[in-house]
Amino acid sequence: SVLGNGARSGSDPSRDRYPSTCFSGMAPKAKLIFQAQGDTPDEEWPALNEILDQARTAGANLHTNSWGGSLGSSYSSQANMVDAYIWDHRDFLVLFSAGNSGVDKDADGIVDLYSLDEPGTSKNCLTVGASEGNRPDGCGLDAAWGQGWPKAFSAAPISSDHVSDKPAGIAAFSSRGPVLDGRHKPDLVAPGTNILSTRSSAAEKPGWGVYDDYYLWEGGTSMSTPITAGTAALVREYLTKVIKIARPSAALMKAALLNGARDISPGQYGTGNTREIPGSPVPNNVEGWGRLDLENTVYPRSPSTILYYDEKKALQTGESTDHHMTVVNASLPLKITLAWSDYPGSEISQGGLVNDLDLQVISPSSMIHYADHAVKHPTLTLLKYTQKDEPESASSDTMAIRFTPPAYPANLESVVFGYLNPKDEFSDVAIAVYDDKGPNGLPGRVLFKKVLKYIPPGEGGGENPAIITMGIQGVVINQGDFYVAIEKNAPDQAVVTEKGNADQRSYRKNGARWEVSADTAFIFAGVRGIALSTDFDRVNNVLGVTLPKPEPGAYTLRITGYNVPKGPQTYALVARGNISMTSSRTGAIQFESAVYDTSEYAGSVTIRVVRTNGVA
């Protein structure tokens, strides 16, 4: 099923004749269900779960969505709805574009984090960002990022870089994570610049350039997402027809695609101060688990093997399951991916992991390997004192909100605010954090300050507010309150507000003096306790371990239900490397299937099948 930009995100395979001049796309023989929504200005959208259910009832197994709202990596009611639907329909994979909200707001040559669109902030969907295409000249938008988006990407090295000349780089506009609750996103990236896409006969705009009557050039995560959806359709066909898994779960599909994705760190700008992608191993909040790679996902090159396990075991709190395999030698890295479709989270915790599973990879020498880049923080609380979801007004003053943490010590991790830039102009805007040690408990010492050079208008431009999220570093509140201020210079720009200030927490600056304001600023603060003393991840529902040179011998993959209040919780597991699924341990839970490259063995492979009680 395709939902999104109807002009460019999918075509009808049943009408294709495949002439020699055509471009066939990723899954040209897939069956397509097309859903038209919002094609008239006043049309009211049905609930998202109804849209998903309509497609599933019509026979779709995948649902791809090239649309979303720019809410600064927030977990919305729609993201919750996506999670709920996948929780109830475990074999239905939903894809969402990460969004095109990436901007270098402080003009330091690095695209800022916290720009994901919702509902791509969902825990259970597959969120797709955009890497650069490989069309360096003469195609579509033949320009540098600073030419196409001079305000968003004003600083080197991005400003002078061509939009599609380095496939190991990330498209500058591609939205970055994390989600406010700390989850790694996007899940992966795929080519999204100067992509040839189908041209609708009803489309009037030329996109990034017209190719002919049937195709045009385009760019965006609206391109990378259908590329991934077509690839996912092929992977699903492979799992059903070759691996013989009748109905692969969304978690298995996700685990397989992420396990096969190719790490493209450090990106296209080297390893210096403007490094684009954090260091290996994955995941990270720029490329996710890497760039989409179909061959690496379904065809293991000799002597590699891929093992699959799909939702045959469900865990409650305190329960564990062991999976056993053998690393033949260290000639290939060992890559393990665990994924599960989690119970839907709440907006106050910004998603928040509900059913928490732990992964341990135990080597032959009993060394325990834990999830790479584990996020060890307790649950986030989003502090907000507005009463309504929609802004009612705006203030040209410098505005601040006084926050009271729910507990101490409190780590201030992020700030969310609404801002208006109706003329789309450059102007310095500072995000400042103060303690409450000023006169009469007003803002005192500066704890943090970051100056932004440019805040873009909201979606649609003009008078629409932008929702901006910025990460905060090094601010821990041990007692009392703290203030977050948005300090601006341009008289035509404004901080979004809500009428009224019942809690007396909103302030405006009158000259050098702070005073209680008439309206409440849309400024929110994400706080959580200090990092937990643990080796386990407490935030993500996709975990991975990569061992570049694994120790040969027998390994145990232990999955434990650490805290499963909405159990039992099923899961999917994918393992890749020079491995086999032999085991001599009584009661072992085996991987259900594996794929081998027989060329290594002169076209013949002998496989010994072992029951769970260890008897051949």
LUMLUMLUM-208536 format. One record per residue (C-alpha): x, y, z. Coordinates in Angstrom, 3 decimals. Example, Ala and Ser with C-alpha at 12.3 -4.5 7.8 and 13.67 -1.06 7.14 Angstrom:
2
         px         py         pz
     12.300     -4.500      7.800
     13.670     -1.060      7.140
//
This chain:
616
         px         py         pz
      0.000      0.000      0.000
      1.234      3.494     -0.828
      0.170      6.601      1.040
      1.964      9.906      0.582
      2.852     11.975     -2.450
      0.564     10.435     -5.032
      2.468     12.065     -7.879
      5.818     10.549     -7.042
      5.808      7.816     -4.377
      4.413      4.881     -6.334
      2.928      3.721     -9.624
      0.441      1.042    -10.632
      2.354     -2.157    -11.524
     -0.704     -3.667    -13.251
     -0.521     -0.999    -15.960
      3.225     -1.332    -16.668
      4.268     -2.848    -20.016
      8.036     -2.586    -19.375
      9.231     -1.048    -22.654
     12.993     -0.822    -23.168
     12.957      2.864    -22.225
     11.332      2.345    -18.827
     12.704      2.374    -15.288
     11.190     -0.511    -13.359
     11.749      0.497     -9.731
     12.485     -1.782     -6.763
      9.566     -4.243     -6.856
      7.977     -3.904    -10.309
      5.709     -6.939     -9.943
      4.380     -6.073     -6.488
      0.631     -5.686     -6.064
     -0.296     -2.126     -5.120
     -3.208     -0.711     -3.150
     -3.498      3.028     -3.696
     -5.240      5.180     -1.090
     -6.311      8.704     -2.095
     -6.712     11.034      0.857
     -6.650     14.794      1.193
     -7.145     15.336     -2.529
     -9.594     18.173     -1.824
     -8.755     21.131      0.468
    -11.641     20.635      2.888
    -11.530     16.842      3.090
    -11.293     15.488      6.611
     -8.813     12.679      7.153
     -9.967      9.501      8.858
     -8.015      8.220     11.852
     -4.655      6.743     10.910
     -5.546      3.318     12.256
     -8.546      3.297      9.893
     -6.254      4.068      6.951
     -3.900      1.251      7.923
     -6.776     -1.156      8.481
     -8.317     -0.366      5.104
     -5.057     -1.359      3.393
     -4.550     -4.481      5.505
     -8.118     -5.641      4.918
     -7.548     -5.214      1.170
     -4.561     -7.592      1.373
     -1.528     -5.339      1.934
      1.335     -6.576      4.112
      3.390     -3.363      3.909
      2.234      0.242      4.146
      4.549      3.032      2.980
      3.977      6.650      3.952
      5.811      9.619      2.446
      4.223     12.258      4.649
      4.464     13.620      8.162
      4.445     16.687     10.376
      7.508     18.611     11.521
      7.212     18.588     15.326
     10.870     18.474     16.322
     11.227     14.725     16.991
      8.111     14.622     19.181
      6.081     11.475     19.789
      2.541     12.389     18.777
     -0.905     10.856     19.068
     -0.462      9.598     15.486
      2.840      7.924     16.371
      1.026      6.279     19.269
     -1.669      5.101     16.846
      0.940      3.526     14.551
      2.488      1.699     17.498
     -0.917      0.488     18.652
     -1.813     -0.809     15.210
      1.437     -2.759     14.798
      1.116     -4.077     18.369
     -2.298     -5.480     17.414
     -1.186     -6.658     13.929
      2.346     -7.991     14.379
      2.813     -9.058     10.738
      2.041     -5.625      9.223
      5.110     -3.477      8.481
      4.499      0.284      8.326
      7.118      2.614      6.831
      7.322      6.378      7.351
      9.646      8.976      5.895
     11.898     10.664      8.444
     11.103     14.061      6.930
     12.995     16.829      5.150
     13.439     19.074      8.182
     17.231     18.871      8.462
     18.767     22.372      8.883
     22.127     23.722     10.033
     20.522     26.320     12.316
     23.689     27.447     14.068
     25.718     27.558     10.820
     28.553     25.360     12.115
     28.688     23.074      9.056
     26.803     20.217     10.763
     23.087     19.521     10.326
     21.374     19.699     13.718
     19.754     16.758     15.498
     16.137     16.459     16.749
     14.348     17.165     13.462
     12.300     13.979     12.859
      8.781     14.291     11.513
      5.920     12.481     13.182
      4.498      9.779     12.908
      8.013      8.607     11.943
      8.800      8.925     15.656
      6.791      5.739     16.226
      8.639      2.922     17.989
      7.394      0.085     15.790
      7.420      1.579     12.299
     10.426      1.600      9.966
     11.594      5.220      9.679
     13.591      6.067      6.557
     16.042      8.926      6.082
     17.807      9.923      2.860
     21.358      9.365      1.700
     22.739     11.100     -1.379
     22.192      9.623     -4.817
     25.065      8.947     -7.182
     24.337     11.407    -10.000
     27.031     14.071     -9.757
     26.224     16.195    -12.802
     23.701     16.739    -15.563
     20.787     15.209    -13.674
     17.796     16.956    -12.153
     18.968     19.461     -9.553
     22.596     19.908    -10.616
     23.630     22.196     -7.767
     25.263     22.486     -4.362
     23.252     22.404     -1.133
     23.999     26.090     -0.540
     22.548     26.948     -3.938
     19.341     25.003     -3.502
     18.863     25.907      0.185
     21.040     28.995      0.837
     19.642     29.749      4.301
     19.342     26.228      5.657
     22.895     25.273      4.609
     24.925     28.474      4.631
     28.194     27.112      6.046
     30.967     24.944      4.615
     31.410     22.095      3.900
     27.692     21.544      3.246
     27.111     24.787      1.338
     29.519     23.925     -1.494
     28.795     20.191     -1.654
     26.838     18.810     -4.628
     23.470     17.318     -3.711
     24.061     13.903     -5.314
     27.749     13.160     -5.754
     28.622     11.056     -2.694
     26.444      7.984     -2.050
     28.238      7.449      1.273
     26.913     10.811      2.466
     23.601     11.915      3.955
     21.199     14.271      2.176
     21.481     17.529      4.094
     17.703     17.943      4.381
     17.198     14.437      5.793
     15.699     14.680      9.288
     17.900     13.505     12.120
     17.062     11.892     15.446
     16.890     11.144     18.223
     13.251     11.007     19.250
     12.695     13.104     22.370
     12.673      9.987     24.566
     16.230      9.217     23.386
     15.497      6.475     20.843
     17.833      6.081     17.867
     16.146      7.205     14.627
     15.939      7.096     11.654
     16.111      3.318     11.369
     18.047      3.419      8.094
     18.676      5.619      5.064
     18.266      5.073      1.315
     19.073      7.213     -1.745
     16.935     10.349     -1.783
     18.508     12.946     -4.097
     18.068     13.143     -7.874
     15.904     10.044     -7.990
     13.986      9.247    -11.162
     10.356      8.792    -10.222
      7.067      8.308    -11.998
      5.425     11.465    -13.309
      1.700     11.747    -12.760
     -0.334     12.967    -15.702
     -2.138     15.269    -13.275
      1.025     16.736    -11.715
      1.813     20.316    -12.669
      5.064     20.953    -10.794
      8.344     19.796    -12.362
      9.910     18.517     -9.144
     13.704     18.585     -9.405
     13.472     18.492    -13.209
     11.485     16.787    -15.963
     13.101     13.710    -17.542
     10.368     12.963    -20.128
      6.606     12.557    -20.289
      6.678      9.618    -17.874
      9.436     10.413    -15.371
     10.819     13.342    -13.459
     13.720     13.947    -11.083
     12.854     14.300     -7.432
     14.408     14.344     -3.998
     13.470     13.929     -0.369
     12.699     11.200      2.107
      9.525     10.823      0.020
     11.867      9.130     -2.469
     13.992      7.081     -0.079
     10.930      5.654      1.683
      9.250      4.020     -1.366
     12.689      2.722     -2.422
     12.866      1.042      0.973
      9.267     -0.158      0.738
      9.944     -1.868     -2.582
     13.034     -3.468     -1.089
     11.031     -4.580      1.943
      8.520     -6.245     -0.379
     11.348     -8.261     -1.954
     12.716     -9.186      1.477
      9.272    -10.324      2.575
      8.925    -12.465     -0.553
     12.353    -13.967      0.172
     11.429    -14.769      3.771
      8.148    -16.411      2.763
      9.297    -18.334     -0.329
     12.930    -19.180      0.455
     13.122    -19.198      4.250
      9.549    -20.588      4.492
      8.321    -18.222      7.200
      4.638    -18.052      6.351
      3.885    -14.583      7.768
      7.072    -12.734      8.747
      6.502    -10.318     11.573
      7.082     -6.591     11.249
      9.819     -7.028     13.863
     11.598     -9.673     11.747
     11.333     -7.553      8.604
     12.786     -4.625     10.499
     15.553     -6.705     12.079
     16.519     -8.210      8.700
     16.671     -4.846      6.915
     18.678     -3.211      9.713
     21.007     -6.180     10.045
     21.760     -5.988      6.322
     22.126     -2.195      6.167
     25.628     -0.894      5.387
     27.350      1.499      7.790
     28.514      4.567      5.809
     30.227      6.404      8.677
     31.961      8.926      8.738
     29.945     10.245      5.798
     31.245     12.663      3.195
     33.056     15.332      5.218
     35.856     13.398      6.896
     36.501     12.829     10.597
     37.212     16.391     11.721
     35.012     19.041     13.333
     32.359     18.789     10.606
     32.084     15.007     10.636
     28.674     14.039      9.269
     28.046     10.600     10.839
     29.271      9.399     14.270
     31.785      6.570     14.509
     31.072      2.869     14.178
     29.385      0.682     15.214
     25.820      1.604     14.364
     23.232      2.744     15.374
     23.352      6.533     15.436
     20.905      9.384     14.898
     22.068     10.323     11.392
     22.138      7.098      9.339
     20.366      4.902     11.885
     21.624      1.358     11.286
     23.094      2.251      7.895
     22.214      2.547      4.222
     19.714      0.112      2.721
     21.450     -2.873      1.088
     19.237     -5.565     -0.460
     22.052     -7.912     -1.457
     23.583     -7.823      2.007
     20.141     -8.415      3.529
     19.096    -11.561      1.637
     22.148    -12.975     -0.128
     25.003    -13.851      2.228
     28.266    -13.999      0.334
     30.383    -17.021      1.131
     31.235    -17.955      3.808
     28.537    -15.831      5.445
     25.325    -17.272      6.891
     22.167    -15.539      8.095
     20.066    -17.075     10.877
     16.455    -16.026     11.562
     14.180    -16.382     14.566
     10.667    -14.935     14.458
      8.309    -14.451     17.395
      8.022    -18.094     18.464
      8.759    -17.295     22.090
      7.109    -14.656     24.302
      8.697    -13.393     27.501
      7.334    -12.101     30.768
      9.316    -10.156     33.361
     12.241    -12.207     34.630
     12.066    -14.875     31.916
     14.983    -15.625     29.575
     15.537    -17.567     26.390
     18.918    -18.729     25.077
     19.729    -19.126     21.380
     22.904    -20.991     20.429
     25.194    -20.764     17.428
     28.815    -21.375     16.533
     31.262    -18.915     14.996
     33.368    -20.990     12.600
     36.201    -18.460     12.436
     36.857    -14.735     12.669
     36.988    -14.160      8.896
     33.755    -12.121      8.998
     32.209     -9.799     11.581
     29.430    -11.189     13.748
     26.318     -9.008     13.640
     23.303     -9.638     15.874
     20.021     -7.672     15.664
     17.124     -8.010     18.129
     13.816     -6.206     17.458
     10.359     -6.296     18.990
      7.079     -4.471     18.421
      6.536     -2.639     21.707
      3.318     -1.668     23.442
      2.315      1.913     22.495
      3.818      4.623     24.701
      2.486      7.883     26.103
      3.010     11.423     24.857
      4.185     12.608     28.296
      7.094     10.132     28.137
      7.475     10.811     24.392
      6.974      7.175     23.497
      9.020      5.573     26.205
      9.939      1.890     26.191
      7.125     -0.101     27.814
      8.235     -3.732     27.476
     11.987     -3.782     28.053
     13.994     -6.754     26.736
     17.723     -7.232     27.292
     20.273     -8.714     24.888
     23.479    -10.450     25.945
     25.891    -12.092     23.507
     28.082    -14.512     25.464
     31.337    -15.579     23.800
     33.109    -18.960     24.087
     35.373    -17.453     26.774
     32.280    -16.254     28.700
     32.781    -12.588     27.833
     29.409    -10.805     27.759
     28.772     -8.298     24.982
     25.941     -5.804     25.470
     24.009     -3.709     22.955
     26.103     -1.217     20.971
     25.497      2.438     21.876
     23.092      1.427     24.622
     20.989      4.340     25.902
     21.070      3.922     29.678
     18.781      6.752     30.740
     15.593      6.496     32.806
     12.273      7.547     31.280
     12.050     11.108     29.976
      9.433     13.556     31.261
      8.366     16.378     28.955
      7.546     19.386     31.151
      4.937     21.692     29.616
      2.622     24.267     31.148
      0.427     25.210     28.207
     -3.169     24.031     28.351
     -3.794     23.541     24.635
     -2.059     21.773     21.776
     -2.476     24.583     19.251
     -0.900     28.049     19.678
     -3.219     31.032     19.931
     -0.871     33.993     19.696
      2.769     35.066     19.486
      5.047     37.494     21.290
      7.858     39.579     19.851
      9.389     39.782     23.348
     12.139     37.616     24.784
     10.181     34.921     26.640
     11.010     32.397     29.351
      9.317     29.580     31.263
     10.096     28.592     34.865
     10.313     24.796     35.186
     10.142     22.588     38.265
     11.711     19.118     37.817
      9.646     16.177     39.118
     12.703     14.853     41.012
     16.378     15.624     41.628
     18.958     15.432     40.235
     17.349     16.259     36.880
     19.262     16.219     33.616
     17.926     18.806     31.147
     18.240     16.969     27.840
     16.208     18.966     25.318
     14.187     22.128     24.773
     11.177     22.394     22.435
      9.690     25.735     21.391
      7.449     27.298     18.772
      8.789     30.128     16.640
      7.556     32.392     13.851
      9.818     33.685     11.077
      7.221     35.005      8.579
      9.732     36.751      6.310
     12.152     33.798      6.250
     15.081     35.948      7.397
     18.421     35.362      9.089
     18.504     36.604     12.689
     20.265     35.430     15.843
     18.058     33.572     18.320
     19.540     32.271     21.577
     18.301     29.366     23.663
     19.400     30.169     27.215
     19.035     28.189     30.443
     19.202     30.026     33.791
     19.105     28.968     37.421
     16.580     30.557     39.796
     19.112     32.402     41.926
     18.315     35.880     40.621
     16.452     38.496     42.700
     13.121     37.128     43.971
     13.790     33.756     42.336
     13.989     35.214     38.821
     16.539     34.058     36.204
     20.063     34.255     37.572
     23.251     32.541     36.384
     23.476     31.286     32.787
     23.785     27.484     32.769
     23.711     27.045     28.994
     23.424     29.231     25.905
     23.372     28.406     22.203
     22.912     30.932     19.404
     21.026     29.931     16.258
     21.624     31.917     13.088
     18.504     30.858     11.234
     15.160     29.317     12.145
     13.092     28.391      9.065
      9.384     29.139      8.787
      6.975     26.369      9.684
      5.477     23.970      7.171
      3.807     25.955      4.427
      5.845     29.071      5.275
      4.384     32.471      6.052
      2.588     32.686      9.388
      2.937     28.994     10.253
      5.092     28.380     13.324
      8.110     26.106     13.286
      8.454     23.574     16.117
     12.142     23.488     17.054
     13.922     21.030     19.329
     17.495     21.581     20.483
     19.636     19.249     22.547
     21.063     20.646     25.793
     24.414     19.515     27.164
     25.841     19.682     30.662
     22.852     21.009     32.637
     21.953     19.060     35.791
     19.511     20.617     38.250
     20.105     19.484     41.836
     17.571     21.744     43.544
     15.046     24.471     42.867
     13.693     25.623     39.523
     15.311     26.552     36.239
     14.334     28.852     33.388
     14.488     28.328     29.635
     14.470     31.553     27.621
     14.171     32.237     23.901
     16.108     35.464     23.327
     15.537     37.107     19.960
     16.510     40.298     18.121
     14.358     40.598     14.979
     11.107     42.534     15.658
      9.296     40.643     12.874
      9.988     37.259     14.472
      8.094     35.899     17.467
      7.848     33.209     20.115
      4.608     31.222     19.884
      2.322     31.633     22.910
     -0.993     30.615     24.420
     -3.400     33.176     25.848
     -3.371     33.382     29.620
     -0.771     32.514     32.267
     -2.703     30.822     35.071
      0.339     29.098     36.584
      2.417     32.315     36.555
      5.300     30.392     34.994
      5.729     32.442     31.820
      7.892     35.571     31.793
      8.806     38.329     29.357
     11.813     40.577     29.379
     11.030     44.281     29.670
     14.343     46.000     29.003
     16.748     44.451     31.515
     13.946     43.335     33.807
     11.987     40.052     33.882
      8.246     40.235     34.588
      5.298     37.842     34.506
      3.781     37.798     31.014
      0.131     37.897     30.038
      0.491     34.836     27.786
      2.267     31.488     28.211
      5.170     30.749     25.878
      5.208     27.444     23.982
      8.491     26.323     25.557
      8.827     22.736     26.805
     11.694     20.984     28.596
     12.696     17.322     28.395
     14.194     16.132     31.696
     15.175     12.779     33.118
     17.219     11.363     35.964
     20.939     10.783     35.595
     22.205      7.791     33.606
     21.463      4.414     35.153
     24.267      2.196     36.386
     23.733     -0.621     33.904
     25.213     -2.159     30.785
     21.769     -2.586     29.219
     19.753     -0.296     26.961
     16.636      1.108     28.666
     15.181      3.127     25.772
     15.260      1.312     22.390
     13.226     -1.619     21.054
     15.886     -2.471     18.460
     19.236     -3.628     19.830
     22.384     -4.805     18.106
     25.825     -6.211     18.765
     28.590     -6.101     16.153
     31.864     -7.928     16.775
     34.398     -7.077     14.037
     36.627    -10.092     14.840
     34.552    -12.557     16.824
     36.202    -15.279     18.883
     35.600    -18.683     17.202
     33.465    -21.181     19.085
     30.041    -21.592     20.684
     27.996    -18.453     21.453
     24.876    -17.942     23.529
     22.438    -15.182     22.647
     20.398    -14.532     25.783
     17.136    -12.577     25.567
     15.672    -11.546     28.931
     12.419     -9.868     29.879
     13.778     -7.173     32.190
     10.480     -5.346     32.699
      7.436     -6.486     30.727
      4.294     -4.907     32.238
      2.281     -5.455     29.041
      3.497     -8.962     28.323
      4.063    -11.445     27.121
      6.447     -9.845     24.624
      7.454    -11.595     21.395
     10.634    -10.726     19.504
     12.620    -11.361     16.328
     16.313    -12.101     16.026
     18.705    -12.053     13.066
     22.348    -13.175     13.183
     24.956    -12.848     10.438
     28.547    -13.997     10.083
     30.655    -17.080      9.468
     28.318    -19.029     11.737
     26.261    -22.198     12.050
     23.251    -23.029     14.191
     24.578    -26.291     15.662
     24.086    -26.805     19.382
     24.599    -29.602     21.853
     22.867    -27.954     24.786
     19.757    -29.649     26.152
     16.628    -27.529     25.921
     18.162    -25.024     23.539
     15.917    -22.766     21.476
     17.217    -23.050     17.921
     17.057    -20.508     15.139
     14.260    -21.641     12.858
     16.080    -21.180      9.562
     19.365    -20.335      7.932
     20.769    -19.592      4.472
     24.157    -20.824      3.266
     26.161    -20.115      0.130
     26.842    -23.581     -1.312
     29.641    -22.382     -3.620
     31.969    -22.641     -0.651
     31.259    -26.368     -0.447
     31.382    -27.250     -4.158
     27.594    -27.140     -4.367
     26.900    -29.564     -1.492
     25.991    -28.853      2.121
     25.156    -31.348      4.861
     22.892    -29.960      7.584
     22.299    -31.797     10.849
     18.878    -31.131     12.376
     18.754    -31.166     16.188
     15.615    -31.257     18.291
     15.225    -28.921     21.244
     16.026    -31.801     23.600
     19.411    -32.219     21.922
     18.602    -35.539     20.241
     19.334    -35.812     16.507
//
